[in-house]
Amino acid sequence: EAVASFKAACQFKGTAAAFANLGVAYLNRHEYASAYKAITRALKVDPTRPTTKDNLKVVLETAQRSGVAKAELEKLAAQLGDDVLGLGPAPTTPSPRTVTPAPPPPEAKVARPGPSP
């Protein structure tokens, strides 16, 4: 699948082209917030890339035609983790190899000395 391939490219290369291509793959799946996040990351890597700027316009226009305004798109994209970019683990339940920390012990109470007999 294209998204998985471009996520891998983002992880290993981190180029503007890899992030832009990932954004286009998300756009083709109608995942506008993920597309926006990937393309804006591409612009952070290389703000001079004209095709990436054009792709951002397409994402914004397509999302708006689908009823998602730019402000909402930005909000949704901000809530996504870097896993959509291939840069971090997806939120998951702990795997068998993951050690879940024990809860902290209750706060200890200090015994205060009473009056001397």
N, C-alpha and C positions, 0 to 999 in steps of 0.2 A: 504494500500500500504506500502511496506517495507520502502521506504524513509521517509514517514511521521512518521512511528513508531520509526525508529532509530533517526530521528530528535528530537522527544520527549524524547527519552532516553538520547540523548546528552544534552538536555536542563536540564533535571532533575538530571541526574547522572554525566555526564561529564567525564565518564571513557574512557580510551584508547579503550576498547572493543567496546563501543558505537560508537565512532568516526570511528573506523576501519570497523565496520559493516555497518555504513552509507556509507563509501567509497566504499565498495563492492556492496552495493545496487545501488549507482550511476554508478559504473563500469558496472553492468548488464544492465543499461539503456543507456550505451555508452555516459555518461556525464563525460568525462575524467577530465575536469578541476575541477568539483565538487568532483569527486572521489579523485583527487590529494589533494585538499584542506582538505578534511575530513581525509584522511590517514596521511597527514603530521601533522595535529592537533593531531591525535592519538599518533604519535611519539613524539610530544612535551609533551604530558601528561605522556607517558611511553616510553622512548627511548630504553628500553631493550626488548621490546616485539618482539620476532622473527617472529611471523606470520604477524605482521603489516609491518615489513621490507620486508617480502616476498610479501605482498599485494602491497606495493609501487612499487616493481620491476614489478609486473604484470601490474599495471596501466601504468607505463612508457613504457613497451614493447608493450602493446595493443594500446596505443595512438600513438606510433611511427609507428606501422603497419598500423594505420589509417591515417597516414600522419601528425601527430601532434608531432613535436619535443619537447624535454624536455624544452627548453627555452621558446617556445611558450606556453606550458602547464603551466609553472610557471607564465608567464605573465597573461594568462587568469584566473588562479586561484587567483592571487593577485587582480584582478578586481572584483571578486565576493565578495559580502557582507557576513557577518556572518550568514545571514538568511539561507544560504545553509547548515549550520551546526546546524540549529535549535536554534541559539543563539541570533538572532536579528530580528527585523522586516524587512520584504521584502520592498524594495522601492515601495511605493504606492502613489496614489493620496490622498489628505486629506479626511478623513472620515467625516461624518456629526458632529461627536463629536470633531474633531480636529479644533482648532482655528487657522486660518491663520493670521499671524501678518500683520498689515497694513504696507504699505511702509513708509519709514522714511520721515518726512516732508522735504521740500526743505530747504536748508541752509538759516538761517535768515540773513538778511543784516542789519548791524548796521548803524543807521542813524548818520551821522557825523554832528556835529554842523557847521553851516556856519559862515562866518565872522559876527561880531556884527555890527548892524547899527549905 
